Amino acid sequence: MKINRTFSIPVKLALRLKAVRNQSALVSRAVYKYLDEKEEFSSSDIPSRSLLSAITNRDDVPEHIKVVIQLHLENK
């Protein structure tokens, strides 16, 4: 079963989508892919500051890298 939905998208994206033969299928695939990926853990979901902070606590990271990260975190 299918249902119609109305969404706002940027004009530039709409123009690109207009060239696609089966727009509904393309949008469905894109939304499924987006939602499936959201269910998986990704390091991109973690804020950069948190990642950098965690890196400074690791033993396998060279000290000079830790110093640069610390300087960066202190400047923000």
N, C-alpha and C positions, 0 to 999 in steps of 0.2 A: 504494500500500500504506500502511496505517496501523498504528500501534502505540499501545497504552495506556501512559500514564506517570502516576505519582502524585507530586504536588508539594504542599508546604505553602504556603498563602496565608493572609493575615489574614482573620479571620471577617467583618469589615466588607466586604471585597472579595468574599468568597464569597457573601454575602447579595445584593450587587449583581449578581453574575454569575448567581445563581439565577433572576433575572427575565428573563434572555436566553433566547430560544427555542433557538438552536443554539449552545450553549456551546463545543463543540469548534471550530467554525468561527471563532468570535470569538477564542478563545485562539490558534488557529493564525495568524490574521491579525496579532494583536498581537505574537506572537513573531517572525514574519517581519519585520514592520516594525522591531522593536527590533534584530534582527540585521542587517538591511540598513543601518540608520542607523549601527551600530557600525563598519561597514566604511568609512564616509565620515569624513573629517576634520571635526572640529568644534572650535571654540574652547572649547566647554564641557568638552572633554577635558583642557584645559591648566589646571593649578592657578592660582588667582587671583593668587598672589604672583608667579608667572612672567610672567603677562600684564602685571601692573602694572609689573614691572621692565622688560619689553620696551617698554612705552609711554614710560617715562622716557628711553629711548635714541633716540626718534624725533625728527626735526627739526621735524615739523609739529604738535607738541603745545605749547601755550602754556606758558611757564615757570611760571606760578602753579599750573597743574595738576601739573606735575612736582614742585613743592615739596610740595604736599599729598600726592601719592603717596609721595614720599620719607619724609615724616613718618609716614605710615601704616605703611610698611614697617619703619621703625626702631622703632616702638612694639610690634611683634609679637615 
